[in-house]
Amino acid sequence: MRQIFQSDHPAFEQFEAFAQDVAQPDGDLIVLAEAESPFTGDQLEALRDFALDGQLVEGIAFGTSPFAALQIDPDSGELRSVIDAGADFSDNPSAIMERLRQYSFADIPTIDADHRRMVFLFAMDDGDHTLETSAPVIAEFESLLAEVEA
């Protein structure tokens, strides 16, 4: 992920320095969704479903993605989703992608500028994570990803 979204932004450099000082968890799954051209509305619908379904996989503690982005409404002061849950991605997928891209978690983007790559992060429940013990979770994600590709 760092190679794809690497930046000379000071916040990214600060994150890199912090990551080297802190023990890294071994139960994180990073999924990179990639398309040959900018994501279409149908692809965004499928990826939003994937983000939601991935959080329901047994053994996953939580997941985050651009679809989970929250912001404070400047008028009401309330916390709300950057993209409404019922958003129709077919209207203007490029505008939605740009809106999500402009929202960056700790100034580290999860969508590239070409709107062809998106990162999802899922954290597994606490425990000893080896390839063998993680196999059922990985298999479930492979199944979910096959649905996205269909």
N, CA, C and O atoms as a GROMACS GRO file, in nm:
protein
  600
    1MET      N    1   0.084  -0.118   0.000
    1MET     CA    2   0.000   0.000   0.000
    1MET      C    3   0.088   0.125   0.000
    1MET      O    4   0.061   0.221  -0.072
    2ARG      N    5   0.194   0.123   0.080
    2ARG     CA    6   0.277   0.242   0.090
    2ARG      C    7   0.341   0.276  -0.044
    2ARG      O    8   0.358   0.394  -0.076
    3GLN      N    9   0.377   0.174  -0.124
    3GLN     CA   10   0.439   0.201  -0.252
    3GLN      C   11   0.341   0.266  -0.348
    3GLN      O   12   0.379   0.349  -0.431
    4ILE      N   13   0.215   0.228  -0.339
    4ILE     CA   14   0.114   0.282  -0.430
    4ILE      C   15   0.077   0.424  -0.391
    4ILE      O   16   0.065   0.511  -0.477
    5PHE      N   17   0.058   0.448  -0.263
    5PHE     CA   18   0.008   0.577  -0.217
    5PHE      C   19   0.116   0.661  -0.149
    5PHE      O   20   0.084   0.756  -0.078
    6GLN      N   21   0.241   0.626  -0.171
    6GLN     CA   22   0.349   0.697  -0.104
    6GLN      C   23   0.344   0.846  -0.138
    6GLN      O   24   0.310   0.887  -0.249
    7SER      N   25   0.380   0.924  -0.039
    7SER     CA   26   0.368   1.069  -0.053
    7SER      C   27   0.483   1.136   0.019
    7SER      O   28   0.540   1.080   0.113
    8ASP      N   29   0.516   1.255  -0.025
    8ASP     CA   30   0.617   1.332   0.049
    8ASP      C   31   0.550   1.428   0.146
    8ASP      O   32   0.613   1.517   0.203
    9HIS      N   33   0.420   1.408   0.165
    9HIS     CA   34   0.343   1.490   0.259
    9HIS      C   35   0.399   1.468   0.400
    9HIS      O   36   0.425   1.354   0.437
   10PRO      N   37   0.416   1.572   0.478
   10PRO     CA   38   0.472   1.558   0.614
   10PRO      C   39   0.395   1.458   0.701
   10PRO      O   40   0.456   1.387   0.781
   11ALA      N   41   0.264   1.452   0.687
   11ALA     CA   42   0.186   1.358   0.769
   11ALA      C   43   0.221   1.214   0.733
   11ALA      O   44   0.227   1.128   0.821
   12PHE      N   45   0.245   1.188   0.605
   12PHE     CA   46   0.284   1.052   0.564
   12PHE      C   47   0.421   1.017   0.620
   12PHE      O   48   0.442   0.906   0.668
   13GLU      N   49   0.514   1.111   0.613
   13GLU     CA   50   0.647   1.087   0.667
   13GLU      C   51   0.642   1.064   0.818
   13GLU      O   52   0.715   0.981   0.872
   14GLN      N   53   0.554   1.137   0.885
   14GLN     CA   54   0.535   1.118   1.030
   14GLN      C   55   0.479   0.979   1.058
   14GLN      O   56   0.521   0.912   1.151
   15PHE      N   57   0.382   0.937   0.977
   15PHE     CA   58   0.325   0.803   0.990
   15PHE      C   59   0.432   0.697   0.971
   15PHE      O   60   0.439   0.601   1.049
   16GLU      N   61   0.516   0.712   0.870
   16GLU     CA   62   0.622   0.616   0.843
   16GLU      C   63   0.716   0.604   0.963
   16GLU      O   64   0.753   0.493   1.003
   17ALA      N   65   0.755   0.716   1.020
   17ALA     CA   66   0.844   0.716   1.136
   17ALA      C   67   0.777   0.647   1.255
   17ALA      O   68   0.840   0.569   1.326
   18PHE      N   69   0.649   0.676   1.275
   18PHE     CA   70   0.574   0.613   1.384
   18PHE      C   71   0.564   0.463   1.362
   18PHE      O   72   0.581   0.386   1.457
   19ALA      N   73   0.536   0.421   1.239
   19ALA     CA   74   0.518   0.279   1.209
   19ALA      C   75   0.646   0.200   1.236
   19ALA      O   76   0.638   0.083   1.273
   20GLN      N   77   0.761   0.261   1.218
   20GLN     CA   78   0.887   0.192   1.243
   20GLN      C   79   0.913   0.176   1.392
   20GLN      O   80   0.984   0.083   1.432
   21ASP      N   81   0.857   0.263   1.475
   21ASP     CA   82   0.880   0.259   1.619
   21ASP      C   83   0.781   0.170   1.693
   21ASP      O   84   0.806   0.131   1.807
   22VAL      N   85   0.670   0.138   1.631
   22VAL     CA   86   0.564   0.064   1.698
   22VAL      C   87   0.554  -0.076   1.639
   22VAL      O   88   0.562  -0.094   1.517
   23ALA      N   89   0.538  -0.174   1.726
   23ALA     CA   90   0.521  -0.311   1.678
   23ALA      C   91   0.399  -0.319   1.587
   23ALA      O   92   0.293  -0.264   1.619
   24GLN      N   93   0.414  -0.386   1.476
   24GLN     CA   94   0.306  -0.394   1.380
   24GLN      C   95   0.215  -0.512   1.413
   24GLN      O   96   0.263  -0.621   1.444
   25PRO      N   97   0.084  -0.491   1.406
   25PRO     CA   98  -0.008  -0.602   1.430
   25PRO      C   99   0.003  -0.703   1.317
   25PRO      O  100   0.032  -0.667   1.203
   26ASP      N  101  -0.020  -0.829   1.349
   26ASP     CA  102  -0.009  -0.932   1.246
   26ASP      C  103  -0.145  -0.979   1.197
   26ASP      O  104  -0.153  -1.076   1.122
   27GLY      N  105  -0.250  -0.914   1.239
   27GLY     CA  106  -0.383  -0.958   1.201
   27GLY      C  107  -0.456  -0.862   1.110
   27GLY      O  108  -0.580  -0.857   1.112
   28ASP      N  109  -0.384  -0.786   1.032
   28ASP     CA  110  -0.450  -0.692   0.941
   28ASP      C  111  -0.452  -0.747   0.800
   28ASP      O  112  -0.353  -0.804   0.752
   29LEU      N  113  -0.564  -0.731   0.734
   29LEU     CA  114  -0.578  -0.767   0.594
   29LEU      C  115  -0.594  -0.639   0.515
   29LEU      O  116  -0.686  -0.561   0.540
   30ILE      N  117  -0.508  -0.617   0.421
   30ILE     CA  118  -0.518  -0.500   0.334
   30ILE      C  119  -0.559  -0.549   0.197
   30ILE      O  120  -0.493  -0.634   0.137
   31VAL      N  121  -0.669  -0.494   0.147
   31VAL     CA  122  -0.720  -0.532   0.017
   31VAL      C  123  -0.708  -0.411  -0.075
   31VAL      O  124  -0.757  -0.302  -0.043
   32LEU      N  125  -0.645  -0.431  -0.188
   32LEU     CA  126  -0.633  -0.326  -0.288
   32LEU      C  127  -0.726  -0.361  -0.404
   32LEU      O  128  -0.707  -0.462  -0.471
   33ALA      N  129  -0.826  -0.277  -0.426
   33ALA     CA  130  -0.914  -0.292  -0.542
   33ALA      C  131  -0.857  -0.207  -0.653
   33ALA      O  132  -0.826  -0.089  -0.632
   34GLU      N  133  -0.843  -0.265  -0.770
   34GLU     CA  134  -0.779  -0.194  -0.880
   34GLU      C  135  -0.856  -0.220  -1.009
   34GLU      O  136  -0.900  -0.332  -1.035
   35ALA      N  137  -0.873  -0.116  -1.089
   35ALA     CA  138  -0.940  -0.126  -1.217
   35ALA      C  139  -0.851  -0.068  -1.326
   35ALA      O  140  -0.763   0.013  -1.298
   36GLU      N  141  -0.875  -0.108  -1.450
   36GLU     CA  142  -0.794  -0.056  -1.560
   36GLU      C  143  -0.831   0.087  -1.597
   36GLU      O  144  -0.750   0.160  -1.652
   37SER      N  145  -0.953   0.126  -1.565
   37SER     CA  146  -0.998   0.263  -1.589
   37SER      C  147  -1.071   0.309  -1.463
   37SER      O  148  -1.095   0.227  -1.374
   38PRO      N  149  -1.106   0.436  -1.452
   38PRO     CA  150  -1.174   0.482  -1.330
   38PRO      C  151  -1.295   0.395  -1.296
   38PRO      O  152  -1.368   0.350  -1.384
   39PHE      N  153  -1.316   0.372  -1.166
   39PHE     CA  154  -1.428   0.289  -1.121
   39PHE      C  155  -1.560   0.342  -1.176
   39PHE      O  156  -1.583   0.463  -1.180
   40THR      N  157  -1.643   0.250  -1.217
   40THR     CA  158  -1.777   0.286  -1.264
   40THR      C  159  -1.873   0.284  -1.147
   40THR      O  160  -1.838   0.240  -1.038
   41GLY      N  161  -1.994   0.332  -1.169
   41GLY     CA  162  -2.096   0.328  -1.065
   41GLY      C  163  -2.123   0.187  -1.016
   41GLY      O  164  -2.136   0.164  -0.896
   42ASP      N  165  -2.133   0.091  -1.110
   42ASP     CA  166  -2.158  -0.049  -1.072
   42ASP      C  167  -2.043  -0.105  -0.989
   42ASP      O  168  -2.065  -0.179  -0.893
   43GLN      N  169  -1.921  -0.069  -1.026
   43GLN     CA  170  -1.806  -0.117  -0.949
   43GLN      C  171  -1.806  -0.057  -0.809
   43GLN      O  172  -1.773  -0.126  -0.712
   44LEU      N  173  -1.842   0.070  -0.797
   44LEU     CA  174  -1.848   0.132  -0.665
   44LEU      C  175  -1.955   0.067  -0.579
   44LEU      O  176  -1.934   0.047  -0.459
   45GLU      N  177  -2.068   0.033  -0.638
   45GLU     CA  178  -2.174  -0.038  -0.564
   45GLU      C  179  -2.120  -0.171  -0.512
   45GLU      O  180  -2.140  -0.206  -0.395
   46ALA      N  181  -2.051  -0.244  -0.597
   46ALA     CA  182  -1.996  -0.374  -0.558
   46ALA      C  183  -1.890  -0.358  -0.449
   46ALA      O  184  -1.884  -0.439  -0.356
   47LEU      N  185  -1.807  -0.256  -0.460
   47LEU     CA  186  -1.703  -0.233  -0.359
   47LEU      C  187  -1.764  -0.189  -0.225
   47LEU      O  188  -1.714  -0.226  -0.119
   48ARG      N  189  -1.871  -0.109  -0.230
   48ARG     CA  190  -1.937  -0.070  -0.105
   48ARG      C  191  -1.995  -0.194  -0.038
   48ARG      O  192  -1.985  -0.209   0.084
   49ASP      N  193  -2.057  -0.282  -0.117
   49ASP     CA  194  -2.110  -0.407  -0.061
   49ASP      C  195  -1.999  -0.492  -0.002
   49ASP      O  196  -2.014  -0.550   0.105
   50PHE      N  197  -1.884  -0.498  -0.072
   50PHE     CA  198  -1.770  -0.573  -0.023
   50PHE      C  199  -1.724  -0.517   0.112
   50PHE      O  200  -1.695  -0.594   0.204
   51ALA      N  201  -1.716  -0.385   0.123
   51ALA     CA  202  -1.672  -0.322   0.249
   51ALA      C  203  -1.765  -0.359   0.363
   51ALA      O  204  -1.720  -0.386   0.474
   52LEU      N  205  -1.894  -0.361   0.336
   52LEU     CA  206  -1.992  -0.396   0.441
   52LEU      C  207  -1.986  -0.545   0.473
   52LEU      O  208  -1.982  -0.583   0.590
   53ASP      N  209  -1.986  -0.629   0.370
   53ASP     CA  210  -1.983  -0.774   0.391
   53ASP      C  211  -1.854  -0.818   0.459
   53ASP      O  212  -1.856  -0.911   0.540
   54GLY      N  213  -1.743  -0.753   0.427
   54GLY     CA  214  -1.616  -0.790   0.488
   54GLY      C  215  -1.615  -0.772   0.638
   54GLY      O  216  -1.547  -0.846   0.710
   55GLN      N  217  -1.690  -0.675   0.687
   55GLN     CA  218  -1.698  -0.652   0.831
   55GLN      C  219  -1.778  -0.760   0.902
   55GLN      O  220  -1.770  -0.774   1.024
   56LEU      N  221  -1.857  -0.836   0.826
   56LEU     CA  222  -1.941  -0.941   0.885
   56LEU      C  223  -1.875  -1.079   0.883
   56LEU      O  224  -1.931  -1.176   0.934
   57VAL      N  225  -1.756  -1.087   0.825
   57VAL     CA  226  -1.685  -1.214   0.820
   57VAL      C  227  -1.645  -1.256   0.961
   57VAL      O  228  -1.592  -1.175   1.038
   58GLU      N  229  -1.672  -1.382   0.994
   58GLU     CA  230  -1.634  -1.432   1.126
   58GLU      C  231  -1.483  -1.425   1.141
   58GLU      O  232  -1.409  -1.473   1.055
   59GLY      N  233  -1.438  -1.365   1.250
   59GLY     CA  234  -1.295  -1.349   1.275
   59GLY      C  235  -1.245  -1.208   1.247
   59GLY      O  236  -1.129  -1.177   1.274
   60ILE      N  237  -1.332  -1.122   1.193
   60ILE     CA  238  -1.294  -0.983   1.166
   60ILE      C  239  -1.346  -0.896   1.280
   60ILE      O  240  -1.464  -0.901   1.314
   61ALA      N  241  -1.256  -0.817   1.338
   61ALA     CA  242  -1.294  -0.728   1.448
   61ALA      C  243  -1.357  -0.600   1.394
   61ALA      O  244  -1.458  -0.552   1.446
   62PHE      N  245  -1.298  -0.544   1.289
   62PHE     CA  246  -1.354  -0.425   1.225
   62PHE      C  247  -1.290  -0.407   1.088
   62PHE      O  248  -1.188  -0.467   1.056
   63GLY      N  249  -1.353  -0.324   1.010
   63GLY     CA  250  -1.301  -0.291   0.879
   63GLY      C  251  -1.319  -0.144   0.852
   63GLY      O  252  -1.409  -0.080   0.906
   64THR      N  253  -1.234  -0.091   0.768
   64THR     CA  254  -1.249   0.048   0.729
   64THR      C  255  -1.217   0.062   0.580
   64THR      O  256  -1.139  -0.014   0.524
   65SER      N  257  -1.279   0.159   0.522
   65SER     CA  258  -1.262   0.185   0.379
   65SER      C  259  -1.304   0.329   0.353
   65SER      O  260  -1.354   0.396   0.443
   66PRO      N  261  -1.284   0.376   0.231
   66PRO     CA  262  -1.333   0.511   0.201
   66PRO      C  263  -1.484   0.526   0.224
   66PRO      O  264  -1.531   0.636   0.251
   67PHE      N  265  -1.558   0.417   0.212
   67PHE     CA  266  -1.702   0.423   0.232
   67PHE      C  267  -1.740   0.447   0.378
   67PHE      O  268  -1.853   0.486   0.408
   68ALA      N  269  -1.646   0.425   0.469
   68ALA     CA  270  -1.671   0.446   0.612
   68ALA      C  271  -1.632   0.586   0.657
   68ALA      O  272  -1.641   0.618   0.775
   69ALA      N  273  -1.587   0.668   0.564
   69ALA     CA  274  -1.539   0.801   0.598
   69ALA      C  275  -1.649   0.887   0.660
   69ALA      O  276  -1.761   0.892   0.609
   70LEU      N  277  -1.616   0.952   0.771
   70LEU     CA  278  -1.710   1.040   0.842
   70LEU      C  279  -1.652   1.181   0.846
   70LEU      O  280  -1.530   1.200   0.842
   71GLN      N  281  -1.739   1.278   0.854
   71GLN     CA  282  -1.696   1.417   0.868
   71GLN      C  283  -1.796   1.493   0.953
   71GLN      O  284  -1.910   1.449   0.970
   72ILE      N  285  -1.754   1.605   1.005
   72ILE     CA  286  -1.843   1.689   1.085
   72ILE      C  287  -1.913   1.786   0.993
   72ILE      O  288  -1.850   1.858   0.916
   73ASP      N  289  -2.044   1.788   1.001
   73ASP     CA  290  -2.123   1.882   0.922
   73ASP      C  291  -2.099   2.021   0.979
   73ASP      O  292  -2.126   2.044   1.097
   74PRO      N  293  -2.049   2.115   0.898
   74PRO     CA  294  -2.016   2.247   0.951
   74PRO      C  295  -2.138   2.326   0.999
   74PRO      O  296  -2.126   2.413   1.085
   75ASP      N  297  -2.255   2.295   0.944
   75ASP     CA  298  -2.376   2.367   0.985
   75ASP      C  299  -2.434   2.314   1.115
   75ASP      O  300  -2.469   2.391   1.205
   76SER      N  301  -2.444   2.180   1.125
   76SER     CA  302  -2.509   2.122   1.243
   76SER      C  303  -2.410   2.079   1.350
   76SER      O  304  -2.447   2.064   1.466
   77GLY      N  305  -2.284   2.058   1.312
   77GLY     CA  306  -2.185   2.008   1.407
   77GLY      C  307  -2.196   1.859   1.430
   77GLY      O  308  -2.125   1.803   1.513
   78GLU      N  309  -2.286   1.792   1.355
   78GLU     CA  310  -2.306   1.648   1.371
   78GLU      C  311  -2.208   1.571   1.282
   78GLU      O  312  -2.165   1.618   1.177
   79LEU      N  313  -2.176   1.452   1.329
   79LEU     CA  314  -2.091   1.361   1.253
   79LEU      C  315  -2.178   1.290   1.150
   79LEU      O  316  -2.282   1.234   1.184
   80ARG      N  317  -2.135   1.292   1.024
   80ARG     CA  318  -2.214   1.225   0.920
   80ARG      C  319  -2.120   1.160   0.821
   80ARG      O  320  -2.001   1.190   0.815
   81SER      N  321  -2.175   1.069   0.743
   81SER     CA  322  -2.098   0.999   0.642
   81SER      C  323  -2.062   1.093   0.528
   81SER      O  324  -2.142   1.178   0.489
   82VAL      N  325  -1.942   1.077   0.474
   82VAL     CA  326  -1.901   1.157   0.359
   82VAL      C  327  -1.989   1.120   0.239
   82VAL      O  328  -2.027   1.207   0.160
   83ILE      N  329  -2.021   0.993   0.227
   83ILE     CA  330  -2.110   0.944   0.122
   83ILE      C  331  -2.231   0.881   0.188
   83ILE      O  332  -2.217   0.789   0.269
   84ASP      N  333  -2.350   0.929   0.154
   84ASP     CA  334  -2.472   0.876   0.213
   84ASP      C  335  -2.485   0.727   0.186
   84ASP      O  336  -2.445   0.678   0.080
   85ALA      N  337  -2.541   0.654   0.283
   85ALA     CA  338  -2.554   0.509   0.271
   85ALA      C  339  -2.632   0.470   0.147
   85ALA      O  340  -2.603   0.367   0.086
   86GLY      N  341  -2.729   0.548   0.109
   86GLY     CA  342  -2.811   0.515  -0.008
   86GLY      C  343  -2.767   0.584  -0.135
   86GLY      O  344  -2.845   0.596  -0.229
   87ALA      N  345  -2.642   0.631  -0.140
   87ALA     CA  346  -2.594   0.706  -0.257
   87ALA      C  347  -2.608   0.624  -0.385
   87ALA      O  348  -2.581   0.504  -0.386
   88ASP      N  349  -2.651   0.691  -0.491
   88ASP     CA  350  -2.663   0.628  -0.622
   88ASP      C  351  -2.534   0.656  -0.699
   88ASP      O  352  -2.512   0.768  -0.746
   89PHE      N  353  -2.450   0.555  -0.710
   89PHE     CA  354  -2.320   0.573  -0.772
   89PHE      C  355  -2.328   0.588  -0.924
   89PHE      O  356  -2.230   0.627  -0.987
   90SER      N  357  -2.442   0.557  -0.982
   90SER     CA  358  -2.453   0.564  -1.128
   90SER      C  359  -2.464   0.709  -1.178
   90SER      O  360  -2.436   0.736  -1.294
   91ASP      N  361  -2.505   0.801  -1.090
   91ASP     CA  362  -2.523   0.940  -1.132
   91ASP      C  363  -2.393   1.004  -1.179
   91ASP      O  364  -2.385   1.054  -1.291
   92ASN      N  365  -2.292   1.002  -1.094
   92ASN     CA  366  -2.165   1.066  -1.128
   92ASN      C  367  -2.054   0.999  -1.047
   92ASN      O  368  -2.007   1.055  -0.948
   93PRO      N  369  -2.012   0.877  -1.089
   93PRO     CA  370  -1.912   0.805  -1.009
   93PRO      C  371  -1.781   0.882  -0.993
   93PRO      O  372  -1.717   0.871  -0.888
   94SER      N  373  -1.741   0.958  -1.092
   94SER     CA  374  -1.616   1.034  -1.082
   94SER      C  375  -1.623   1.138  -0.970
   94SER      O  376  -1.527   1.155  -0.896
   95ALA      N  377  -1.735   1.206  -0.959
   95ALA     CA  378  -1.751   1.307  -0.854
   95ALA      C  379  -1.749   1.242  -0.716
   95ALA      O  380  -1.691   1.296  -0.622
   96ILE      N  381  -1.813   1.126  -0.704
   96ILE     CA  382  -1.815   1.055  -0.576
   96ILE      C  383  -1.674   1.009  -0.540
   96ILE      O  384  -1.631   1.020  -0.425
   97MET      N  385  -1.601   0.956  -0.639
   97MET     CA  386  -1.464   0.912  -0.614
   97MET      C  387  -1.377   1.029  -0.570
   97MET      O  388  -1.296   1.015  -0.479
   98GLU      N  389  -1.394   1.142  -0.633
   98GLU     CA  390  -1.312   1.258  -0.596
   98GLU      C  391  -1.348   1.307  -0.457
   98GLU      O  392  -1.260   1.348  -0.381
   99ARG      N  393  -1.475   1.302  -0.423
   99ARG     CA  394  -1.516   1.343  -0.288
   99ARG      C  395  -1.456   1.250  -0.183
   99ARG      O  396  -1.409   1.296  -0.078
  100LEU      N  397  -1.457   1.120  -0.211
  100LEU     CA  398  -1.396   1.025  -0.119
  100LEU      C  399  -1.244   1.044  -0.114
  100LEU      O  400  -1.183   1.035  -0.008
  101ARG      N  401  -1.184   1.069  -0.230
  101ARG     CA  402  -1.039   1.085  -0.235
  101ARG      C  403  -0.995   1.209  -0.157
  101ARG      O  404  -0.891   1.207  -0.092
  102GLN      N  405  -1.072   1.314  -0.162
  102GLN     CA  406  -1.038   1.437  -0.091
  102GLN      C  407  -1.043   1.418   0.060
  102GLN      O  408  -0.974   1.488   0.135
  103TYR      N  409  -1.127   1.322   0.105
  103TYR     CA  410  -1.129   1.288   0.246
  103TYR      C  411  -1.016   1.189   0.267
  103TYR      O  412  -1.020   1.081   0.209
  104SER      N  413  -0.918   1.222   0.346
  104SER     CA  414  -0.807   1.130   0.366
  104SER      C  415  -0.788   1.105   0.515
  104SER      O  416  -0.781   1.198   0.596
  105PHE      N  417  -0.778   0.980   0.549
  105PHE     CA  418  -0.756   0.939   0.686
  105PHE      C  419  -0.614   0.975   0.725
  105PHE      O  420  -0.518   0.920   0.670
  106ALA      N  421  -0.599   1.068   0.820
  106ALA     CA  422  -0.467   1.112   0.867
  106ALA      C  423  -0.379   1.155   0.750
  106ALA      O  424  -0.258   1.133   0.750
  107ASP      N  425  -0.442   1.217   0.650
  107ASP     CA  426  -0.371   1.265   0.531
  107ASP      C  427  -0.303   1.154   0.452
  107ASP      O  428  -0.211   1.182   0.374
  108ILE      N  429  -0.344   1.031   0.470
  108ILE     CA  430  -0.292   0.921   0.390
  108ILE      C  431  -0.406   0.876   0.301
  108ILE      O  432  -0.505   0.821   0.350
  109PRO      N  433  -0.395   0.898   0.171
  109PRO     CA  434  -0.506   0.868   0.081
  109PRO      C  435  -0.536   0.719   0.070
  109PRO      O  436  -0.445   0.637   0.077
  110THR      N  437  -0.661   0.686   0.053
  110THR     CA  438  -0.702   0.548   0.031
  110THR      C  439  -0.759   0.529  -0.109
  110THR      O  440  -0.804   0.420  -0.144
  111ILE      N  441  -0.757   0.636  -0.188
  111ILE     CA  442  -0.797   0.632  -0.329
  111ILE      C  443  -0.692   0.709  -0.407
  111ILE      O  444  -0.651   0.818  -0.366
  112ASP      N  445  -0.649   0.653  -0.520
  112ASP     CA  446  -0.548   0.725  -0.597
  112ASP      C  447  -0.613   0.834  -0.682
  112ASP      O  448  -0.735   0.838  -0.698
  113ALA      N  449  -0.531   0.923  -0.735
  113ALA     CA  450  -0.580   1.039  -0.809
  113ALA      C  451  -0.651   1.001  -0.939
  113ALA      O  452  -0.732   1.078  -0.990
  114ASP      N  453  -0.620   0.883  -0.993
  114ASP     CA  454  -0.683   0.840  -1.118
  114ASP      C  455  -0.816   0.768  -1.095
  114ASP      O  456  -0.883   0.731  -1.191
  115HIS      N  457  -0.854   0.749  -0.969
  115HIS     CA  458  -0.980   0.682  -0.932
  115HIS      C  459  -0.983   0.538  -0.982
  115HIS      O  460  -1.089   0.487  -1.019
  116ARG      N  461  -0.866   0.472  -0.982
  116ARG     CA  462  -0.858   0.335  -1.027
  116ARG      C  463  -0.814   0.239  -0.917
  116ARG      O  464  -0.814   0.117  -0.936
  117ARG      N  465  -0.777   0.292  -0.801
  117ARG     CA  466  -0.731   0.208  -0.690
  117ARG      C  467  -0.796   0.255  -0.561
  117ARG      O  468  -0.810   0.375  -0.536
  118MET      N  469  -0.834   0.158  -0.479
  118MET     CA  470  -0.895   0.188  -0.350
  118MET      C  471  -0.847   0.084  -0.249
  118MET      O  472  -0.837  -0.034  -0.281
  119VAL      N  473  -0.818   0.130  -0.128
  119VAL     CA  474  -0.765   0.042  -0.024
  119VAL      C  475  -0.871   0.018   0.084
  119VAL      O  476  -0.941   0.109   0.126
  120PHE      N  477  -0.879  -0.108   0.126
  120PHE     CA  478  -0.967  -0.150   0.236
  120PHE      C  479  -0.878  -0.213   0.342
  120PHE      O  480  -0.783  -0.285   0.309
  121LEU      N  481  -0.907  -0.188   0.467
  121LEU     CA  482  -0.831  -0.247   0.577
  121LEU      C  483  -0.928  -0.319   0.670
  121LEU      O  484  -1.027  -0.262   0.714
  122PHE      N  485  -0.896  -0.445   0.698
  122PHE     CA  486  -0.976  -0.524   0.790
  122PHE      C  487  -0.883  -0.578   0.899
  122PHE      O  488  -0.776  -0.630   0.869
  123ALA      N  489  -0.924  -0.565   1.023
  123ALA     CA  490  -0.845  -0.614   1.136
  123ALA      C  491  -0.910  -0.742   1.189
  123ALA      O  492  -1.030  -0.745   1.217
  124MET      N  493  -0.829  -0.844   1.202
  124MET     CA  494  -0.880  -0.970   1.254
  124MET      C  495  -0.888  -0.963   1.406
  124MET      O  496  -0.820  -0.883   1.471
  125ASP      N  497  -0.973  -1.049   1.462
  125ASP     CA  498  -0.984  -1.059   1.607
  125ASP      C  499  -0.847  -1.090   1.666
  125ASP      O  500  -0.759  -1.142   1.598
  126ASP      N  501  -0.830  -1.056   1.794
  126ASP     CA  502  -0.704  -1.084   1.861
  126ASP      C  503  -0.675  -1.233   1.857
  126ASP      O  504  -0.766  -1.316   1.858
  127GLY      N  505  -0.548  -1.265   1.852
  127GLY     CA  506  -0.507  -1.405   1.852
  127GLY      C  507  -0.377  -1.422   1.778
  127GLY      O  508  -0.318  -1.326   1.729
  128ASP      N  509  -0.333  -1.546   1.771
  128ASP     CA  510  -0.210  -1.578   1.701
  128ASP      C  511  -0.245  -1.596   1.553
  128ASP      O  512  -0.314  -1.690   1.517
  129HIS      N  513  -0.196  -1.506   1.469
  129HIS     CA  514  -0.232  -1.509   1.328
  129HIS      C  515  -0.118  -1.564   1.244
  129HIS      O  516  -0.014  -1.500   1.224
  130THR      N  517  -0.140  -1.684   1.196
  130THR     CA  518  -0.049  -1.745   1.100
  130THR      C  519  -0.130  -1.766   0.973
  130THR      O  520  -0.252  -1.747   0.972
  131LEU      N  521  -0.064  -1.804   0.867
  131LEU     CA  522  -0.135  -1.831   0.743
  131LEU      C  523  -0.237  -1.942   0.764
  131LEU      O  524  -0.346  -1.939   0.708
  132GLU      N  525  -0.200  -2.040   0.845
  132GLU     CA  526  -0.290  -2.153   0.871
  132GLU      C  527  -0.413  -2.110   0.952
  132GLU      O  528  -0.526  -2.146   0.917
  133THR      N  529  -0.393  -2.034   1.059
  133THR     CA  530  -0.507  -1.994   1.142
  133THR      C  531  -0.592  -1.888   1.073
  133THR      O  532  -0.711  -1.874   1.104
  134SER      N  533  -0.533  -1.814   0.980
  134SER     CA  534  -0.607  -1.711   0.909
  134SER      C  535  -0.675  -1.762   0.782
  134SER      O  536  -0.752  -1.690   0.720
  135ALA      N  537  -0.648  -1.886   0.745
  135ALA     CA  538  -0.698  -1.942   0.619
  135ALA      C  539  -0.850  -1.930   0.604
  135ALA      O  540  -0.895  -1.894   0.495
  136PRO      N  541  -0.932  -1.958   0.706
  136PRO     CA  542  -1.077  -1.945   0.687
  136PRO      C  543  -1.121  -1.802   0.655
  136PRO      O  544  -1.211  -1.780   0.574
  137VAL      N  545  -1.058  -1.706   0.720
  137VAL     CA  546  -1.093  -1.565   0.695
  137VAL      C  547  -1.050  -1.527   0.553
  137VAL      O  548  -1.125  -1.462   0.480
  138ILE      N  549  -0.931  -1.567   0.516
  138ILE     CA  550  -0.882  -1.536   0.381
  138ILE      C  551  -0.970  -1.600   0.276
  138ILE      O  552  -1.001  -1.539   0.174
  139ALA      N  553  -1.012  -1.724   0.300
  139ALA     CA  554  -1.100  -1.793   0.204
  139ALA      C  555  -1.232  -1.719   0.189
  139ALA      O  556  -1.285  -1.708   0.078
  140GLU      N  557  -1.286  -1.669   0.299
  140GLU     CA  558  -1.410  -1.593   0.292
  140GLU      C  559  -1.392  -1.465   0.212
  140GLU      O  560  -1.479  -1.426   0.134
  141PHE      N  561  -1.280  -1.398   0.232
  141PHE     CA  562  -1.252  -1.276   0.156
  141PHE      C  563  -1.234  -1.306   0.008
  141PHE      O  564  -1.277  -1.229  -0.077
  142GLU      N  565  -1.169  -1.419  -0.024
  142GLU     CA  566  -1.155  -1.457  -0.164
  142GLU      C  567  -1.291  -1.479  -0.228
  142GLU      O  568  -1.312  -1.444  -0.344
  143SER      N  569  -1.383  -1.536  -0.152
  143SER     CA  570  -1.519  -1.557  -0.202
  143SER      C  571  -1.590  -1.424  -0.224
  143SER      O  572  -1.656  -1.405  -0.326
  144LEU      N  573  -1.576  -1.333  -0.130
  144LEU     CA  574  -1.637  -1.201  -0.145
  144LEU      C  575  -1.580  -1.125  -0.264
  144LEU      O  576  -1.652  -1.059  -0.338
  145LEU      N  577  -1.448  -1.136  -0.281
  145LEU     CA  578  -1.384  -1.068  -0.393
  145LEU      C  579  -1.425  -1.127  -0.528
  145LEU      O  580  -1.433  -1.055  -0.627
  146ALA      N  581  -1.451  -1.257  -0.530
  146ALA     CA  582  -1.499  -1.320  -0.654
  146ALA      C  583  -1.635  -1.262  -0.692
  146ALA      O  584  -1.664  -1.246  -0.811
  147GLU      N  585  -1.718  -1.231  -0.593
  147GLU     CA  586  -1.848  -1.168  -0.620
  147GLU      C  587  -1.830  -1.028  -0.677
  147GLU      O  588  -1.906  -0.986  -0.765
  148VAL      N  589  -1.729  -0.956  -0.628
  148VAL     CA  590  -1.704  -0.820  -0.676
  148VAL      C  591  -1.658  -0.825  -0.822
  148VAL      O  592  -1.698  -0.741  -0.903
  149GLU      N  593  -1.576  -0.922  -0.854
  149GLU     CA  594  -1.522  -0.933  -0.989
  149GLU      C  595  -1.627  -0.980  -1.090
  149GLU      O  596  -1.614  -0.955  -1.210
  150ALA      N  597  -1.731  -1.046  -1.042
  150ALA     CA  598  -1.835  -1.100  -1.133
  150ALA      C  599  -1.917  -0.992  -1.198
  150ALA      O  600  -2.007  -1.021  -1.276
   0.00000   0.00000   0.00000
